[in-house]
């Protein structure tokens, strides 16, 4: 089996994550219920004439992809694979709004064409003039992980490089629907952070994270991508067994994991899925979390992988990400676990180069 390396990464998020000089230690916890991305300097990556015609998710993805490719010293990957839960949501809302306002008549197709989920992968390919394999996966909160599995398989089957990423954007109308459903926290419950909020819902946000994967280690390599697993539905009692089984498949035990990264989002109704990891299975392991920095969206786990890979490379864990404080005996093997509202569970295993 060929080794898969993360040779470059790019991330546009609610934090200033595109600035190479910015350290994770400087990231601040989000204290508002809905947070837009910290906009990068788009014109540094995209021609000004094209910027105004691109939805925010597309622009953010092009920026993140460019950064990842530059870090990996890669001009044209063998494949572009994208995961997205909601696609180009803003253009979808625009089209549906016009559909209602114009009573289904005299509609221009622009917003409809740009609202498709594969717009992101297509725009990146057009910019790179890349005619290689191009795939988009849409599977709710495991969209990014399924894209990652496809990318990992391609590397193992002989491809030299794959660009893979996860992207989602905020739409005003859809955000209000989530608010009505109680999935977004009230602002007053966030004054002490999501860990102490003890309420339903979470902080919603958006973002794009892309990774340049390769079958060879480079001078910029962050980590090895070892394995990814997704589980559709699982009870709180079963999830610890699933984690142990996943590690055993990779000839590892719980004791051999140096860091576990959890997708805790502050929703008290689903916190118990993580509590089992915190209090029993990984009670002696350094525990981290990230959604207080990124916010929640379908592909937020891509931000988690970006953070974990940075930690693997720098061998340093920012205090703002820690859930507990355990002695660090080196950072070698890192396990990520995420779920959303009790479904779409995923495990991702990475290792320092």
ZAMARGU-4260 file (C-alpha; in steps of 0.2 Angstrom, whole numbers, plus 5000, padded with zeros to 4 digits):
<rodrens>
0) 5000/5000/5000 | 5007/5017/4995 | 5009/5031/5008 | 4999/5046/5005 | 5006/5063/5011
5) 4998/5080/5014 | 5010/5091/5005 | 5001/5107/5004 | 4986/5115/5012 | 4975/5130/5010
10) 4961/5136/5022 | 4948/5150/5021 | 4938/5151/5037 | 4931/5162/5050 | 4949/5165/5056
15) 4963/5173/5047 | 4969/5156/5041 | 4976/5161/5024 | 4990/5172/5032 | 5005/5161/5032
20) 5012/5171/5047 | 4996/5169/5057 | 4998/5156/5071 | 4984/5145/5078 | 4988/5152/5095
25) 4981/5169/5089 | 4964/5162/5084 | 4950/5168/5094 | 4934/5158/5099 | 4918/5163/5090
30) 4906/5172/5101 | 4892/5176/5088 | 4879/5163/5082 | 4882/5165/5064 | 4900/5170/5057
35) 4905/5173/5040 | 4922/5169/5033 | 4937/5181/5036 | 4938/5187/5018 | 4956/5185/5010
40) 4963/5196/4997 | 4954/5188/4982 | 4963/5198/4969 | 4979/5191/4974 | 4973/5174/4968
45) 4959/5178/4956 | 4958/5189/4941 | 4947/5205/4946 | 4935/5203/4931 | 4931/5185/4938
50) 4929/5190/4956 | 4912/5198/4954 | 4904/5183/4945 | 4909/5170/4958 | 4899/5165/4973
55) 4908/5166/4990 | 4911/5147/4991 | 4919/5147/4974 | 4930/5161/4978 | 4935/5154/4994
60) 4939/5137/4986 | 4949/5144/4973 | 4960/5154/4985 | 4962/5138/4997 | 4966/5127/4982
65) 4979/5139/4975 | 4988/5140/4992 | 4988/5121/4994 | 4995/5119/4976 | 5008/5132/4979
70) 5014/5124/4995 | 5015/5107/4987 | 5024/5115/4972 | 5011/5107/4961 | 5004/5116/4945
75) 4992/5102/4938 | 4985/5088/4949 | 4980/5071/4943 | 4963/5073/4950 | 4952/5087/4958
80) 4940/5080/4971 | 4927/5091/4981 | 4916/5088/4995 | 4901/5099/4999 | 4885/5098/5010
85) 4875/5112/5002 | 4885/5117/4987 | 4884/5135/4980 | 4869/5139/4992 | 4869/5158/4989
90) 4866/5156/4970 | 4853/5142/4974 | 4843/5155/4985 | 4845/5168/4971 | 4837/5157/4958
95) 4823/5151/4969 | 4819/5169/4974 | 4818/5175/4956 | 4807/5159/4952 | 4794/5165/4965
100) 4796/5184/4961 | 4794/5181/4942 | 4780/5168/4944 | 4791/5155/4935 | 4793/5166/4920
105) 4807/5176/4911 | 4820/5168/4922 | 4839/5170/4917 | 4848/5154/4919 | 4864/5161/4927
110) 4861/5158/4945 | 4854/5141/4941 | 4870/5136/4932 | 4881/5143/4945 | 4871/5135/4960
115) 4876/5117/4955 | 4887/5108/4968 | 4901/5104/4956 | 4903/5122/4951 | 4918/5123/4963
120) 4927/5109/4956 | 4924/5115/4938 | 4930/5133/4942 | 4946/5126/4950 | 4949/5115/4935
125) 4946/5129/4922 | 4958/5140/4931 | 4971/5127/4931 | 4967/5121/4914 | 4966/5104/4922
130) 4957/5090/4911 | 4960/5076/4924 | 4947/5067/4935 | 4935/5079/4943 | 4922/5073/4956
135) 4911/5081/4968 | 4903/5072/4983 | 4887/5078/4992 | 4884/5068/5008 | 4879/5080/5022
140) 4892/5080/5036 | 4903/5066/5028 | 4905/5075/5011 | 4923/5079/5014 | 4927/5062/5021
145) 4920/5053/5006 | 4930/5065/4995 | 4945/5061/5006 | 4942/5042/5004 | 4942/5044/4985
150) 4958/5054/4985 | 4966/5041/4996 | 4961/5027/4985 | 4968/5036/4970 | 4985/5038/4978
155) 4985/5020/4983 | 4981/5015/4965 | 4995/5024/4957 | 4991/5043/4955 | 5005/5054/4960
160) 4995/5069/4966 | 4977/5074/4970 | 4969/5090/4976 | 4955/5087/4988 | 4944/5099/4998
165) 4928/5103/5007 | 4918/5119/5005 | 4901/5126/5011 | 4894/5143/5012 | 4881/5153/5021
170) 4865/5158/5013 | 4854/5171/5022 | 4837/5162/5019 | 4844/5144/5024 | 4852/5151/5039
175) 4835/5158/5045 | 4828/5141/5042 | 4841/5133/5053 | 4838/5146/5066 | 4819/5142/5066
180) 4824/5124/5068 | 4834/5128/5084 | 4850/5122/5076 | 4859/5139/5079 | 4862/5145/5097
185) 4855/5161/5104 | 4869/5175/5106 | 4866/5176/5125 | 4872/5158/5127 | 4889/5161/5119
190) 4896/5173/5132 | 4906/5160/5140 | 4910/5149/5125 | 4902/5134/5117 | 4909/5122/5130
195) 4899/5131/5144 | 4884/5136/5134 | 4874/5120/5140 | 4860/5124/5127 | 4854/5117/5110
200) 4861/5122/5093 | 4878/5128/5088 | 4888/5142/5080 | 4885/5142/5061 | 4899/5147/5049
205) 4906/5143/5032 | 4923/5139/5025 | 4934/5130/5012 | 4949/5119/5015 | 4959/5111/5002
210) 4974/5098/5003 | 4987/5093/4990 | 4990/5075/4992 | 5004/5066/4985 | 5013/5048/4985
215) 5030/5056/4989 | 5036/5066/5004 | 5041/5084/5000 | 5050/5097/5010 | 5034/5105/5014
220) 5024/5089/5019 | 5013/5091/5034 | 5008/5073/5038 | 5004/5056/5032 | 4985/5052/5028
225) 4983/5034/5035 | 4965/5030/5034 | 4947/5037/5034 | 4931/5029/5039 | 4913/5034/5039
230) 4898/5027/5049 | 4880/5033/5044 | 4871/5030/5061 | 4878/5024/5077 | 4872/5024/5095
235) 4882/5033/5109 | 4886/5016/5117 | 4893/5009/5100 | 4904/5023/5095 | 4918/5019/5107
240) 4919/5001/5100 | 4919/5008/5082 | 4934/5019/5086 | 4943/5004/5094 | 4939/4993/5079
245) 4945/5007/5067 | 4962/5008/5076 | 4964/4989/5076 | 4961/4989/5057 | 4977/5000/5057
250) 4986/4989/5069 | 4985/5002/5083 | 4978/5003/5101 | 4970/5018/5110 | 4986/5020/5120
255) 4996/5023/5104 | 4986/5038/5099 | 4995/5054/5105 | 4981/5067/5101 | 4962/5065/5098
260) 4953/5079/5089 | 4935/5080/5092 | 4921/5090/5082 | 4913/5096/5098 | 4901/5110/5093
265) 4892/5114/5110 | 4875/5106/5106 | 4870/5098/5122 | 4858/5086/5114 | 4873/5077/5105
270) 4887/5080/5117 | 4887/5063/5124 | 4894/5056/5108 | 4910/5065/5113 | 4909/5063/5131
275) 4912/5044/5130 | 4929/5048/5121 | 4933/5062/5134 | 4929/5052/5150 | 4933/5034/5146
280) 4941/5029/5130 | 4954/5044/5128 | 4954/5050/5146 | 4973/5048/5146 | 4976/5056/5129
285) 4978/5074/5124 | 4961/5080/5118 | 4958/5095/5106 | 4943/5103/5098 | 4940/5116/5084
290) 4923/5121/5080 | 4924/5135/5093 | 4936/5142/5080 | 4928/5137/5063 | 4910/5136/5067
295) 4899/5122/5061 | 4895/5118/5043 | 4894/5102/5033 | 4912/5101/5029 | 4919/5109/5045
300) 4929/5093/5048 | 4941/5099/5034 | 4946/5113/5045 | 4949/5101/5059 | 4961/5091/5047
305) 4969/5107/5042 | 4972/5111/5061 | 4978/5093/5065 | 4990/5093/5051 | 4997/5110/5056
310) 5000/5103/5073 | 5008/5087/5066 | 5021/5098/5057 | 5024/5111/5070 | 5024/5098/5085
315) 5015/5112/5095 | 4998/5112/5102 | 4990/5129/5104 | 4981/5132/5121 | 4965/5138/5112
320) 4962/5120/5105 | 4965/5110/5121 | 4951/5101/5130 | 4962/5094/5143 | 4981/5095/5148
325) 4990/5079/5147 | 5009/5077/5146 | 5015/5077/5128 | 5027/5064/5123 | 5029/5069/5105
330) 5015/5071/5092 | 5015/5056/5081 | 4998/5048/5078 | 4982/5059/5078 | 4964/5053/5077
335) 4950/5064/5072 | 4932/5060/5076 | 4917/5070/5070 | 4898/5068/5069 | 4883/5080/5066
340) 4867/5078/5076 | 4870/5060/5080 | 4873/5055/5062 | 4887/5055/5049 | 4901/5049/5060
345) 4918/5049/5054 | 4936/5044/5059 | 4952/5051/5051 | 4969/5045/5056 | 4985/5055/5052
350) 5003/5053/5057 | 5018/5064/5057 | 5030/5062/5043
</rodrens>
